[in-house]
Amino acid sequence: MRAKCAAVLYVNNQNLNIQVTRRTSWIGELAVFGLTSVVIARNYGRARWVRFAAGSLAALSIQQFALSLVMRQVRTKNLSLSDLISLSRATAADVLAGLTMASIQDREGVAGRIAWLVAVWGLISDIVDGRVARRLGETTLSSVLDIEADSWLTLWSASGAITLGGLPRWCILQPLLRYAHPVVDLLRGDLPVGGGPWWGRLTGGSQTALFLYALAPMRHRNRRRVLQIAWLPISTGQFLAMSLLFFHHRASSMNAPNGHGRQVGTR
């Protein structure tokens, strides 16, 4: 088997480290796309499948382009186990992007169950990859992939919650605002990493809970009422938190020596 397609296993300090190349991860992502495409085509027809495929492949292409830029900047060619888990979260977001593009408003059907499963996997993988990274050794790449996979999933979870879950379109503003952080970092030649104050994590977690509830493929008598009550304070709180974090991040970057400030990111 060619070296650049192979997975490399080795033991270091009694820990199992797994490294694979980008081509191997790309194959896995295409496999997820192929499986979900078959399900969408069989249940919703050719026209919906075409739109789903276009949305998913576009999101996947953006994801791979951003990954190549980051890996080039940190000068690495391989991905660790924690990196793969983070990328699986981004791949889940690509599925949500396809469902949003296809405009399949079937929350209690197959599309809704797929959206719910990939969103829940995103939450689980966010917990798992952090623990794996701490055990095997966190790298610059793993830090960047962790926060950016979170943001990518949050963006498309918001889109899915709007399309499938009935949330107002205004809810997409907060996930979009978060991307002001990496724009500032890239303009200064830095890389975004995770972190942030407890209140930023609290508002981000509340937003995630809102999206998961909106996407849940279940019937609940008071569901619409709960969403009507919850979305405005949660979205407003996250918007204010993201705005404060952005200005704080910008001020820290400008005042830091050599133009490199402490990089702050949150969902």
Helices and strands as residue ranges (DSSP letters): G 3-5, E 8-12, E 15-21, H 22-74, E 78-79, H 81-102, H 110-136, H 140-163, G 169-172, H 173-178, H 180-187, H 198-215, H 223-255, G 257-259
